[in-house]
């Protein structure tokens, strides 16, 4: 009698690799550290605006204030004419943003849909403007504005910034995704260029146009160097420059008022960004994907 050998089966238990888990753990630690690096200065800035002078000047540094006060906001508002600064910033940001968007739409429309000699080279020349630092043009812009007698005026504050090469490029990439048949249908309907832009191009490009508008609004609101150069009276200063008037009071920095004034400057744009960040992401992503 022969005994047939039985097959020996060994069940191999798969061992879970600890590599991915360890990578995720270190990734989480890195994210927490990065978040702390960004959030701690932000917390110190905001908390200082609500601290009393005793807490601000205490040593060691007091992270949690013993009491909260709004006195710093009152001081910031009264030490400098922040009401006038706010009006100037709103005027410059609103008018500058509208002009910048309108100019970007019309320029991008011409580059995409209108045939004219040298269009390709002009577009390359415009892209070259993206490589030029803004500070290089400060002197030329100031001389031009001075010759036009627009120094210390709203026009002098606004006009040099209304041409946006980045906004034009962004809308150009978006307009290229619009079917040519739409333009031909508009022409068959008897629409001119202005009606085509208003009735067809703008509604179809709303995410990109909103993105350009929001970026222009933030840029105009936070402008510092050009408003500092082109204005020479307190009544024409904007909010970012107004912070300079809070920097020293009798040779001593009033840090509480300075931080409160800074909150006046950044809070409106922070709210706008939080409300409209999805449009910025959608507009930028749409322009890249549709390219």
Secondary structure, DSSP 8 states (H G I E B T S, - for coil): -----------------SHHHHHHHHHHHHHHHHHHHHHHHHHHHHHHHTS-HHHHT-SS--SS-SS--SHHHHHHHHHTTHHHHHHHHHHHHHHHHHHHHHHHHHHHHHHHH---TTHHHHHHHHHHGGGS-GGGGHHHHHHHHHHTT-TTSHHHHHGGG---HHHHHHHHHHHTTS-HHHHHHHHHTT--HHHHIIIIIHHHTHHHHHHHHHHHHHHHHT--HHHHHH--SGGG--HHHHGGGGT-BTTB--HHHHHHHHHHHHHHHHHHHHHHHHHHHHHHHHHHHH-
